[in-house]
Amino acid sequence: MNRLRAVTLDATGTLIACPSMPDIYVEVLARHGVATDAASVRRVFPVVWKELDCLTPAGRDRFTSFAGGARGFWARLLARLCELLEIGVPGPFAAAELFHRFASHDAWVVFPDAVPALEAMRSMGLRLAVISNFDERLPDLLAGLDLANRVDLVVPSSAVGLAKPNPRLFRHALERLDVDAAAALHVGDHPLEDVEGAQAAGMEAVLLERGGVGATGVARDLLEVARSIERRAAGGPRSAGV
């Protein structure tokens, strides 16, 4: 790790979040004549996500695996969500509006530690990339959030047709960075997709647990990761997180 050359990071849950997601669904559905509430959307959304995930071939990108690409995936998710909620399925314009709304930076927030951590890592001369199971909206979304210009590369799974934890997605990003896996670290909030996937690609990985207690291989925020990298580059001891 003293020869670390690159850090790759997950997007959702690591750099950005969408806390208003259920409210946006409620608002858009109401405009299209379908009534529900945020608590119901929050409860059912993970169930539908898991259902569609099970329909995606292992290691493949979920968005490009559905007819119509990402738009087809999200339309299918909306229809199934409404079906489980027994609220009636809106017309196709609701799915189109939702797709547009979540492409806007206004629907998202950047974690407060993200920019300082990225700046600290870049000041150490590290190559930086975002590797995320996300559709084609990610590069423009990160640009609108003032994050794309802080990294060297953004790799949404839909651009490659592969998804974490498939190690080939990580290797694809590292090839584009021109960095060996042994000289790269990945940070993300999912034990399987981020940690196991990166390790399978030959990288070191750190699990991000915001609000956690910190442990070996676990960090509480991105600044903890940046500080640990800096100490290790200087020959100091590892922190609890990294």
C-alpha positions as CSV (number, residue, x, y, z in Angstrom):
1,M,0.0,0.0,0.0
2,N,3.0,2.3,0.3
3,R,3.1,2.1,-3.5
4,L,-0.6,2.9,-3.9
5,R,-1.3,4.6,-7.2
6,A,-5.0,4.7,-7.5
7,V,-8.2,4.8,-5.5
8,T,-11.6,3.8,-7.0
9,L,-14.8,4.6,-5.3
10,D,-18.4,3.5,-5.4
11,A,-21.0,6.3,-6.1
12,T,-24.3,5.8,-4.3
13,G,-23.9,5.4,-0.5
14,T,-20.2,6.4,-0.8
15,L,-20.0,9.7,-2.6
16,I,-23.7,10.6,-3.1
17,A,-27.2,9.7,-1.8
18,C,-30.8,10.2,-2.8
19,P,-32.7,10.7,0.5
20,S,-35.7,12.2,-1.3
21,M,-36.3,9.2,-3.5
22,P,-39.6,8.0,-2.0
23,D,-41.0,11.6,-2.0
24,I,-40.1,12.0,-5.7
25,Y,-41.9,8.8,-6.6
26,V,-45.0,10.0,-4.6
27,E,-44.9,13.4,-6.3
28,V,-44.6,12.1,-9.8
29,L,-47.1,9.3,-9.4
30,A,-49.6,11.8,-8.0
31,R,-49.1,14.0,-11.1
32,H,-50.0,11.0,-13.2
33,G,-53.1,10.1,-11.2
34,V,-51.7,7.4,-8.9
35,A,-51.7,8.0,-5.2
36,T,-49.4,6.4,-2.6
37,D,-47.1,7.5,0.2
38,A,-43.4,7.7,0.9
39,A,-43.4,5.0,3.6
40,S,-45.0,2.5,1.2
41,V,-42.5,3.3,-1.6
42,R,-39.6,3.0,0.9
43,R,-40.9,-0.4,2.0
44,V,-41.6,-2.0,-1.3
45,F,-38.7,-0.5,-3.4
46,P,-36.0,-2.9,-2.1
47,V,-38.3,-5.9,-2.7
48,V,-38.8,-4.9,-6.4
49,W,-35.1,-4.1,-6.8
50,K,-34.2,-7.6,-5.5
51,E,-36.8,-9.2,-7.8
52,L,-35.3,-7.5,-10.9
53,D,-31.8,-8.3,-9.7
54,C,-32.6,-12.0,-9.6
55,L,-33.7,-11.7,-13.3
56,T,-30.3,-10.3,-14.3
57,P,-27.6,-12.8,-15.3
58,A,-24.8,-13.1,-12.7
59,G,-22.1,-10.5,-13.2
60,R,-24.0,-8.6,-15.9
61,D,-25.2,-5.1,-15.8
62,R,-28.9,-5.0,-14.8
63,F,-29.7,-2.0,-16.9
64,T,-28.5,-3.3,-20.3
65,S,-30.0,-6.8,-19.5
66,F,-33.6,-5.5,-19.9
67,A,-35.3,-4.6,-23.2
68,G,-35.1,-0.9,-23.7
69,G,-31.9,-0.5,-21.7
70,A,-31.9,1.6,-18.6
71,R,-35.3,3.2,-19.5
72,G,-36.8,-0.2,-19.9
73,F,-35.4,-1.4,-16.6
74,W,-36.8,1.6,-14.6
75,A,-40.2,1.4,-16.4
76,R,-40.3,-2.3,-15.4
77,L,-39.4,-1.4,-11.8
78,L,-42.1,1.3,-11.7
79,A,-44.8,-1.1,-13.0
80,R,-43.9,-3.8,-10.5
81,L,-43.7,-1.3,-7.7
82,C,-47.2,-0.1,-8.4
83,E,-48.4,-3.6,-8.8
84,L,-47.2,-4.6,-5.4
85,L,-48.6,-1.5,-3.9
86,E,-51.9,-2.2,-5.6
87,I,-52.3,1.4,-6.7
88,G,-52.7,1.0,-10.5
89,V,-50.0,1.4,-13.1
90,P,-49.6,4.9,-14.6
91,G,-48.9,5.6,-18.3
92,P,-45.4,5.5,-19.8
93,F,-44.9,9.3,-19.3
94,A,-44.6,8.7,-15.5
95,A,-41.6,6.4,-16.0
96,A,-40.1,9.0,-18.4
97,E,-40.5,11.8,-15.9
98,L,-38.9,9.8,-13.1
99,F,-36.0,8.9,-15.3
100,H,-35.5,12.6,-16.0
101,R,-35.9,13.6,-12.4
102,F,-33.2,11.2,-11.1
103,A,-30.8,12.4,-13.8
104,S,-30.9,15.9,-12.2
105,H,-28.4,16.8,-9.5
106,D,-31.3,18.4,-7.6
107,A,-32.5,14.9,-6.6
108,W,-29.2,14.0,-5.0
109,V,-26.9,15.1,-2.2
110,V,-23.1,14.8,-1.9
111,F,-21.8,13.5,1.4
112,P,-19.9,16.3,3.2
113,D,-16.7,14.3,3.4
114,A,-16.6,13.4,-0.3
115,V,-15.1,16.6,-1.8
116,P,-12.4,17.1,0.9
117,A,-11.4,13.4,0.7
118,L,-11.2,13.5,-3.1
119,E,-9.1,16.7,-2.9
120,A,-6.8,15.1,-0.3
121,M,-6.3,12.0,-2.4
122,R,-5.6,13.9,-5.6
123,S,-3.1,16.1,-3.7
124,M,-1.2,12.9,-3.0
125,G,-0.9,12.2,-6.7
126,L,-3.4,9.4,-6.8
127,R,-5.4,8.5,-9.8
128,L,-9.1,8.5,-9.0
129,A,-12.1,6.7,-10.5
130,V,-15.7,6.1,-9.8
131,I,-16.9,2.5,-10.4
132,S,-20.7,2.1,-9.9
133,N,-23.6,-0.2,-10.7
134,F,-25.4,2.7,-12.4
135,D,-26.8,3.5,-15.8
136,E,-25.7,6.0,-18.4
137,R,-26.9,9.0,-16.4
138,L,-24.0,8.8,-13.9
139,P,-21.3,10.8,-15.7
140,D,-23.6,13.8,-16.3
141,L,-25.0,13.4,-12.8
142,L,-21.6,13.6,-11.2
143,A,-20.7,16.6,-13.4
144,G,-23.8,18.4,-12.1
145,L,-22.8,17.6,-8.6
146,D,-19.3,19.0,-9.1
147,L,-17.7,15.6,-8.7
148,A,-16.8,14.4,-12.2
149,N,-14.0,17.0,-12.5
150,R,-12.5,15.7,-9.3
151,V,-11.8,12.2,-10.6
152,D,-10.0,10.9,-13.7
153,L,-12.6,8.4,-14.7
154,V,-16.3,7.5,-14.3
155,V,-17.3,3.9,-15.1
156,P,-21.0,3.1,-14.8
157,S,-21.7,-0.6,-15.1
158,S,-24.0,0.1,-18.1
159,A,-21.1,1.4,-20.2
160,V,-19.3,-2.0,-19.9
161,G,-22.3,-4.4,-19.6
162,L,-20.8,-5.8,-16.4
163,A,-21.7,-5.1,-12.8
164,K,-19.9,-5.4,-9.4
165,P,-18.9,-7.7,-7.9
166,N,-17.7,-9.0,-11.3
167,P,-13.9,-8.4,-11.1
168,R,-13.8,-7.7,-14.8
169,L,-15.5,-4.3,-14.2
170,F,-12.8,-3.3,-11.8
171,R,-10.1,-4.6,-14.1
172,H,-11.6,-2.6,-17.0
173,A,-11.4,0.6,-14.9
174,L,-7.8,-0.1,-13.9
175,E,-6.8,-0.8,-17.5
176,R,-8.1,2.6,-18.4
177,L,-6.2,4.2,-15.5
178,D,-3.1,2.3,-16.5
179,V,-2.7,1.0,-12.9
180,D,-2.0,-2.5,-11.7
181,A,-4.6,-4.0,-9.3
182,A,-1.9,-4.5,-6.6
183,A,-1.4,-0.7,-6.6
184,A,-5.1,0.2,-6.3
185,L,-7.6,0.5,-3.5
186,H,-11.4,0.4,-3.8
187,V,-13.8,2.1,-1.3
188,G,-17.5,1.3,-1.2
189,D,-20.4,0.6,1.1
190,H,-21.4,-2.9,0.0
191,P,-19.6,-5.9,1.4
192,L,-20.2,-8.1,-1.6
193,E,-20.3,-5.7,-4.6
194,D,-17.4,-3.4,-3.4
195,V,-15.2,-5.4,-1.1
196,E,-15.4,-8.9,-2.4
197,G,-15.5,-7.7,-6.0
198,A,-12.5,-5.6,-5.7
199,Q,-10.5,-8.2,-3.8
200,A,-11.4,-10.7,-6.5
201,A,-9.8,-8.3,-9.0
202,G,-6.6,-8.2,-6.9
203,M,-7.2,-4.9,-5.3
204,E,-7.3,-3.9,-1.7
205,A,-10.7,-2.8,-0.5
206,V,-12.2,-0.8,2.3
207,L,-15.8,-1.1,3.5
208,L,-17.4,2.3,4.2
209,E,-19.8,2.1,7.1
210,R,-21.1,5.6,7.7
211,G,-21.8,6.0,11.4
212,G,-20.1,2.7,12.2
213,V,-17.6,2.0,15.0
214,G,-14.5,1.4,12.7
215,A,-12.6,-1.8,12.5
216,T,-9.9,-3.4,10.4
217,G,-10.9,-2.9,6.8
218,V,-13.8,-0.7,7.7
219,A,-13.9,3.1,7.6
220,R,-16.5,5.5,9.0
221,D,-16.0,8.2,6.4
222,L,-13.9,9.0,3.3
223,L,-11.7,11.4,5.2
224,E,-10.6,8.5,7.5
225,V,-9.6,6.7,4.3
226,A,-7.6,9.7,3.0
227,R,-5.8,10.2,6.3
228,S,-4.9,6.6,6.5
229,I,-3.5,6.6,3.0
230,E,-1.4,9.6,3.8
231,R,0.0,8.1,7.0
232,R,0.9,4.8,5.2
233,A,2.5,6.7,2.4
234,A,4.7,8.3,5.0
235,G,5.5,5.0,6.6
236,G,3.2,5.4,9.6
237,P,0.9,2.8,11.1
238,R,-2.5,1.8,9.7
239,S,-5.6,3.2,11.2
240,A,-8.5,1.0,12.3
241,G,-10.3,1.7,9.1
242,V,-7.7,1.0,6.4
